[in-house]
Each structure stands twice: as structure tokens, then as C-alpha cells.
Amino acid sequence: MWYKVDHSGRDVVGFYGRHNLKVDDKGRIVIPAQFRDVIRGNYGKKIFITCAVSDECLQVFPDKEWEALMTKVNALPRSSDAVKYFMRKVVGSACESSFDNHGRVVIPPILRDEVGIALDGEVVLTGLNDRIEVWERQRWEKMFRPDSNGVKQYEAELAKMGI
């Protein structure tokens, strides 16, 4: 399993790393063993797959992380246009799922279409601590390799945040 240490000094499990995978002809991907271990060992088997707010990728949340996010969202004002957008884009596209005995999970057609993932296509899974992103391979390459001006902008912004 992959661990980090929180501010209290205790071990906290998270998702880290990147994996290149192939979508099968039934729209399934194999969740890498290290990610499955984190989910099974700390959450169970239930996950939620949904669209990201602004990026052209999907996000996979273990059930407890999804519930924590929904608790935060439910406390927000429903009259806010940003909250409405989030609810429609993320909550409205979410589907509950679990992986099978072979570690596979089906990505529903509507979600594959939303982010350009084709049957028999290639995807990149990347761990983001509390969730996993699923990117269509070419979109990942484009996002992951911005031009030098974009990289400089990111570096400056991160430096302001102390990173």
C-alpha cells in the first residue's frame, strides 16, 4: 500500500503513481493492484466514477471519500451558480461501481463519451491521494506536457503557495 503521514504523524493511505492501461472491448479497465489494495484495505470495494469539474477526465472516488465530498457539497448554498454547475457536472454524472474478481471496473458509455475514451483505447490512471483520475491517453499527453509558458506559469503559482 502507499502511505503518507498527516499532520498528527499517523499513517494515512493515499493513491500515488501513474499507470498506462488499455480499455477492453466491454469498456472495462483493470484497476492496478496498488490502487485496489488501498481501496480494499481502507474502503471496501465500492467506488464512484464521475466527470471532473473542469478537466477532460474522469475521477474515481472510494466510497468514504465520495461521502466526505458530498457532505461538503450538501453544506453549500444551492443558489450558487458554481454549486449548481458542480452538482450537475460531477454529482449528476456519478455512477456507483465496484471492481470484479479480476480487478476490472466498467466505465459506463456515457462517461467514456464525455471524455473521449474509446473501446480498445488507451487510458492513463493517475493517483491524486484521495482519488484516481482516468484520462484518455492523448488528452493526458496534451495536459501533461504544456508549453514552456504554461510550465513557467505553474511554477510561479506553486512557488507562491510554497511548493
N, C-alpha and C positions, 0 to 999 in steps of 0.2 A: 504494500500500500504506500501511497505518497502522503507525507505528513508535512505540516508546517507547525510552528509554535505561535500561539496567540500571545497577547499582552500579559496574560496571567501566568505564562510559562508552561501551559499544558499543551499536549499534542492535539492538533485539530487536523482532520483529514481533508484533503482537497484534491482536485483534478489538475494535473500538470502534464505537459508534453503535447506532442503533435503526432498524428497518425494519418497516413495516406491509405485510403480504402477504396474498394470497388463496390458499387451498388449492384445487387444481383437482379435478375430478370423479374423478381417479385417485389422489388422496391425495398429490399432489406439490406441492412449493413450489419457487420459484426462489431459490437461494442468491444474495444480492446480489453484484454484481461485485466490490465491495471485499473481501468475505469470501472469494470464490473466488480472488481474486488472492493473498491471504495463504496460503490452503491450497495452491494450485498452486505458488506461488513458494517455499514453505518446507517443505511436507509431501508433496506428491503429490496424488492425488485421493481416497484412501481416508479415510473418516471413520467414526466410531462414534456412533450415536444411542442415547440411553438415558434413563431416568427420572432426575430429580433425587432426591436423598436425601429432602428434606423439602418442597420447594416443588412446586406442582402445574404443573410444566413439564417439557419435555424438554431435554436437553443434547446438544450436538453437539461432539464432540472430534475434532480431526485425529489421524491415527494415532499420531504420536510423542507427543502429549500424553496420549492414552489409554494407550499403553505405559508412560509415566512414572508415571501414576496406578496402573496395575496393578502395577508394580514396588513402589511404596509399600505398596499393599494386601497384596501377597503376603508382605511382611515383618511384617505384623501378626499377633497371636495369633488363630488360628481359633476359640479357645474364647470370645472376647469376643462378648457379645450385640450390641454396636454393629457389630462387624466382620461378624458373621453377617447382620445387617439390611442393611448396605451391600452385601454380596455378593449377597444375594437381590434387593434392590430395584434396585441400579444395574447390577451385573455380569450378574445374571440376566435383565434386560430389554434388555441391549445388543444391537444388531444392527450388523453391518458394512455399509457402503454406500459409494456414490460418486455424484457428480453426473454427469448425462449431458451431451451436447454443447451443450445449451441451458441448462445451469446448474441443472437441476432435480434434486431428490432426492425419493425416495418416503419418506414417513413410514408405516411399517407400521401396519396397522389396530389391532393390539394396543396400540401406543404411543399412537396417536391417541385410542383409547378411554380409556386410562389418564388422560389429561389433558384430555379433553373437546374435542378438536379434531375438527370435523365436515368432511366432504367439502364443498367450496364455502364453507367457513367462513373467518373471518379469523384471522390469527395475527400476533404481534409477535415479531420476531427481535431480540435484543439481544446485542451483543458484550461479553464479560466477560474480555477479554485473552487467556486461553488456551483459551476455549471460547465457544460460542454457546448462548444459551437460546432455546427456542421456546415461546411462551405462546399459549394460546387468548386471543383479544382481550379478552373480558370479564373473564377471570381476571387478565390483565395490568393492566387498569384498576383492578380492586379492590386488587391488591397494590401498584400504583404510587402510588395515592392513599389512603394510610392516613389515619385521623382525626388530628386535631391532637395528641392524646395520644400516638399511635404515633410521629408525627414528632418530638415532643419527646424521647421515649424513645430513638429512633435517634440524634438529635443528641447527647444526653448520652453515650450509649455510644461513639459515634465520637469525641467530644471526649476521652474517657478514653484512647482509642487514639492521640490526636494528629492526628486528621483533622477 
